[in-house]
Amino acid sequence: MRHLLTLRYVDAVARAGSIRRAAETLAITSSALNRRILALEEDLGAPIFERLPHGVRLSTAGELL
């Protein structure tokens, strides 16, 4: 079940294009959301998002996920 919540978070970030905006819609802090994303990236051994100056977008690994 924990992974389903994390995948929901990934989906929200991908749709919003921003960790901060996704955190607002999910009603959690952006730092907590970012930590979950970073932990998943570490578990997978690949970045899920490309961090850009004005948001994020899915990397190739993120699209496959």
N, C-alpha and C positions, 0 to 999 in steps of 0.2 A: 504493500500500500504506500509506503514511503516514496517509492519510485514513481508512482502515479502522480503524486503531488508535485514532485520535482519536474516531471514531464509537463504538467499543467503550467508550472512556472515558466519553463522554456517556451512553451507555446505563447503565453501571455507576453513575454519579452519580444519574441519574434514578431508578433502582431503589432505591438506598440512601437517597436523600433528603438526602444529606450528602456533601460532598467528602471529608471526613476518613474516613468509613466506607468509601466507595468506594475510596479510596487504600489502605486496609488490605487490602481484598479483592483489589486489583490488584497488591499488593506494590510500590507506588511511594510516594514521599513526597507528602503532600497539597499542598505548595507546587508541585511539578512538575506534578501533575494540574491544579491551579488555573491555572498558566501556560498549559497546553495548552488549557484551556477558554477562557481569556481571549483567546488568540491566535485561536482559531476564531471567537469572538464578534466580534473585530476584523475578521477576513476577511469574515464575513457582514454586518457592519455592523448587527448587532442582538444584544441579549442572549438567550442560550439559556436561562439560568436566572434566576429571581427569587431574590435572596439574602434570606433571612429570618433572624430572630434565632436560630432553632434548626434551621438547615439550608437546603436549596434546593428549589425546585420548578420544573418546566419552564414557561417563558414560552410565549406563543402561537407565537413563532418557533421555540422549541425543540420544541414539539409538531409543527409542520409539518416540521421537520428529521427 
